[in-house]
Amino acid sequence: MTYQSFNPATGKLLKSFADLTDAELETKLAAAADCYKAWKAISHADRAVIIAKAGDLLDERAEDLARTMTLEMGKRIDEARGEVAFSANIMRYYAKNAEKFLRDTPLHPEHGEGHMESSPIGVIFGVEPWNFPYYQLARVAGPHLMAGNTLVIKHAGCVPQCAIAFEAVLTDAGAPPGLYTNLMISHDQSDKVVADPRIKGVALTGSVAAGRIIAASAGRALKPSSMELGGADAFIVLADADMAHTLKWAIWGRMYNTGQTCCAAKRFIVIDSVAEEFMAGFEAGLAALEAGDPLYAATTLGPLSSESALVDLLAQVDVAVKHGATVVLGGTRLNRAGSYMQPTILTDVTPDNPAFRDEFFGPVAMVFRVKDEAAAVALANDSDFGLGGSVFTTDMDAGRRVASAVETGMMFINNISWSDADLPFGGIKASGYGRELGNMGIQQFVNKKLVRTIKADAPV
């Protein structure tokens, strides 16, 4: 079966769900296309009533939603509650700001007058991952529904109950049939959805491999797409960094969501003169994390999302070691039920090691020592990815200089505050293209139409 809930803290199957039949899929696609005809015609204010209500319902149901997330993919309960709250804020943010973001933009041509109009384009197909089961849905639902589009969503196979719960939030908020539709479909059916002429755009968050497949399919069909893919973000520590502050962010930045975050800190690039101090604090901080039931607030180390995720990550570490990497901390699974892995630090990762260009999607950090700022920037840029990154320094000029020099979609100075509803999120290179959230996020799937008025006779 494609859709199964396993509790990764215990390994036990919670529930299974059947894929949609082709006939059921057709019914849902037809409903989304029919809904679009009416939804595009109503005002932003009327749309906002439903989308804002969905935000309020997310808050009202926060405890149940968070518990479902923790049981399905192992996110620690406090982090799960925070994700639900953020998802609610995103929905309300777009309910409040969509009309302003999409209002006509005056132009000032040399002759006559003109403006740009923004209008929806139709049914958008979203393919979303398991690591943030509600946030990933909210950041497509908020903007694209408020823009006047309708959505059909294929969520990850391991979080079906989260997918159902989010759809129920929209339904209970008053969404008309077809406005937001969860599709439990196979990969083959997904390919057919991308190609379906009723689908007018495709948004994916996932792996590089998945991005290549979906982007190619959308391209063949001449449909706009946005791709938010993997990352191997650099965490740069300059010689004058406030080390106590830096270490707190380093530990959080690698271990939030058990390290299963596309824009997590993954490559720690430290100036030689402070490398020993950083390593001592970093190793101690990771070693102090205690595994436990993610439903308990006292737990500081949760499981990976699935047994397959753990097995794949352990295999990556083995390959890295076989090619010369040194395991400073961890490197193995924990001797307990569930899919738990020791926090792991790798050093001595050279450019000829496959790990040098890999993304470790879990609690594995690579630490590199460099001589100076220029070497730090060069190493940060020696990556196939370009999602996020950070630099830690007490010299703000140096911080801004490094932030500007690193080739990536997002850079953070003395923090890793990845995401706010009003800030664009996205990357370059193998990390994908397009932006989500903020004003830019709502522009991804709208028609930007030029309207020009001029008093002129046709040329003869």
Order of alpha helices (4+ residues) and beta strands (2+ residues): beta-beta-alpha-alpha-alpha-alpha-beta-beta-beta-alpha-beta-alpha-beta-alpha-beta-alpha-beta-beta-alpha-beta-alpha-alpha-beta-beta-beta-alpha-beta-beta-alpha-beta-beta-beta-alpha-beta
